[in-house]
Amino acid sequence: YILLVRDTDSDRKSVPFLPDESFLHQPCASFQSRQIQTSSGSVAFGRLHYELADTPRQKFLDDPTFRCEPHILFGRPEDINSVWIGNVHWGGERCRLLPGQPVSVSYGDLFLGVSLQSLAPKPGSDQGHAWIAWGEDNELRLTLRIHGGPGLAPEDEPVDFLALFEVRVAETGMRLEDFAELTLLWDLTAGDESFQAAHADGTQLSYPSPLDPLDGALHVSPNLTLRPGDLEKIVNGEKSVSFISH
């Protein structure tokens, strides 16, 4: 999955959210989510999850560099106007986020807020935590450690993250610190079979959506097979959607 944030004021017009930045076949998390449009922008909310059964447990134990570790690449200094952690301006040093502490970024003509909640962090380790830092390539990254790394124990399980992304065009007179205050008003919670996000302004999201009985239907259809290039052909009308039954 990749989250693209359009920025019309910059040559680089996107902020990618990558399951694995290394391209070295590192384990990738899935992002079960839904997105809504609001009066001021859009919000995507869901759960980041890695199924440990996809990889032998011993492989993580033998190699601390083998990690399930999604990244958000915000950009280089010339792309970014300002960054706030919670309601405090970020000073530029590597910072491990506190539980429930959001990141707000002024990127071109946009504000981007990222709110995270890990469901079962491992005490004393980076597993189940997130941190923001400049990389060696001068790229600003928000990193989420889901599973793996130094100090991993045989009984450790991957940590799920609830993740909410809010994007809005910077309104006239609105400062990033004002937007940062609004990101603090999101409350992310997990139920037995669903996840909820609620804002103090009344906006609510849940996954799965109780309002959509077809939620996720295409993802589990046994008759749906898509190969590289198929989606473009479907959109352009060159390929039929024969897997849909009437």
N, C-alpha and C positions, 0 to 999 in steps of 0.2 A: 504494500500500500504506500501511496505517496500523497501527502497533503500539499496542495499547491495554493499559495496565497499570492494573488495578483497585486503587483506594485507598479503602477503606471509611471511613477517618477524615476525609475531606475532601469539601467540596462539589464540587470538581473531581476526578473519579475516574479520570482517564486521563493518560497521557503519550504524545502523538502523535509518530509518526515520519513526517515528510512529505517526499515527493520534491521538492515545490516549494511553498514557503510563500507565494510572492508572488502566486499566482493570475494571473500575467501571461504564461502560456504559456511559461515557462522550460523547458528540457529536463529530463526526468525520468529517473532511473536505475531499472532493474529490480532487484528483490531476489530472487534464486533461493535458496531456503532450505528448511530443515526444522526442526521443533520437537519436543522431547521433554519428558516430565515426569520429574522426578527426585524423590528422597525429600524434598527440601527446597523444591522450587519447579518452575520450568520454564526451559528454555534454547532459544533460537532461534539458528540459525547459518546463514550463507550468504554469497553474494557480491553486492556492489553493482556494477552494470555499466551503462555507457551506450554505446549503439551510435552512433558518430559519423555513420554513414551516414544516420541519421534526420534530420540537419540539415546544411545546407551548411557546410563547414568555414570559409568566409570570414565567415559570420555571427558566429562567435565572435571572429574576428580583428578585425572592424570595431567590435564593441561589447564592451568589457571587463565591462559589467554583465550581459551574457548568459552565464549560467553554469549548469552542472549541479552543484547544490549542495544535497544533502539536509540536513534539519535534524531534530534531536530537541529538542522543546520540553518541558523538565523542569517548568516552572511558575514562579510568582512566589515571592518570599521567604517568604510565609506558607504556601506549599505544601511547602517544602523544609526539612528539619531540618539536614542537613549534606551536604557534598560533599568527596570525597577524589579526588585525582589520583595514581594509583599508590598508594603507601603514605604519602602526605603530605596533610595537610589543606589544602584549597584556600582561599587567602586572599581570593578575590573579584575579582581582577584578570584581565583577558583572558589566557588561557594557551594556547599552542600545544602540543599533545601531542607527546611524543617517540615514536618508533616503538615500538609494542607497549605503550604506557602507557595503562592503562584508566582509566575514570571510574566512580566508585561514588557513588550518591546515596541518601540516606535520604529517602523520600517517603511521608509519612503512616505507615501501618503496614507499609510495604514497603521492601526494599532492591532497588535496580536497578543492575546492573553492565553496562557497555558496554566491550567489548574490540575493538580495531580493528587491522588490519594492511593498510597500503597496499602493493600489489604492485610498483608502479613509480613512486615519487614523482619529481617533477621537481626536481632540485637548485636551490636558491635561489629557489623560488617556493612559493606556497600550494597549488598543484595537487598532489594526493596527500597532503595533510595535513589534520588536524582541529584545531579549537580550541574552547574553551569560554569563554563570555562572557555578561554580562548585556546584553540588547538595550535599545533606546531605550524600549520598552514595559515595561521591568522584568521581562522574561521571560528565564529562563535557557535558553540554547541551546548545543547541541553541533552544530557545523557541519562538514561534510565537503566539501572541494573536490575534485570529480571531474574537471571540465574547465572551462577558460575562466579569465577574469580577466586582470589586467594582466601584461604580459610574456609572453603566449602566443606561441609561434612556429608558423609554418605546418606544421612537421613534428611538432608535439606531438600525442600521442594521449591519450585519456581514461585515467584511472588507476582500476583496479579496487580495491575495498576488500573484505577479508574482515571481516565484522562478526558479533559474538556478543553476544547480550543474555541476561542471567541475571536472573530475578526470583524473590525468595523473601520469604515473610512473616518479619518480624523475630522471631527466636526470643528467648525470655526470657533476658535476661542477655547477649545477643550485641550487640556494638557495631558501628557502621559500619566502624570501622578493622579489626575482625576480618574482616568481609566483604570489605573492600578487599584484605586480604592474600590471601584466597582467589581473588579475581579475577585476581591476578597469576600464579596457577598455571595459567592457560589458555595453551595453545600453539596458535597458528593457523598452518597451513601450506597451501601450494598445490601440487598435483601437476600432471601434464600435462592431465588431464581432470577432476579432482575436487579438492575442498577438504576439509581435515580440521581438527577441533578436538579437542584432548585435554587433560584435566585431570589433575593429579597424584593425584586421588582415584580415577582409573580411568574416569571418564566420557568417552565418545568419541562424536563426531558426524562424519558426512561427508555431502557433497553432490556428486553424486547419491548416494542411499543404495544401497549394494550389496545390501542386504537386501530391497529393495522393487522388483521388476521393473516395477511399474506407476507408479513415481515419475515425476510430471510428465505422465502419459498424458492426463489431462483437459485439460491446458494446450495440448496439440498436436493434439487430436482435430479433424479437419476438419469433423466433423458437430456440433460444439458451438458454439452461438451463444447468448449470454446478453445480454439487454438490461436497462436499468434497471428494477428491480422484479421481475425473473424469479426471482432467488435467494430473495427473501422468499416468493414464491408456491410455489416448490419445497419450501422448509422447512415451509410451512403445509399442504402437500398439495394446493394449488389448481392446480398445474401439473405435468404429467408430465415424467419424465426420459427422453424418447423417444430421446435421443441415445445411450443405453446399449444395446448389442446383447447378446443372450444367446447 
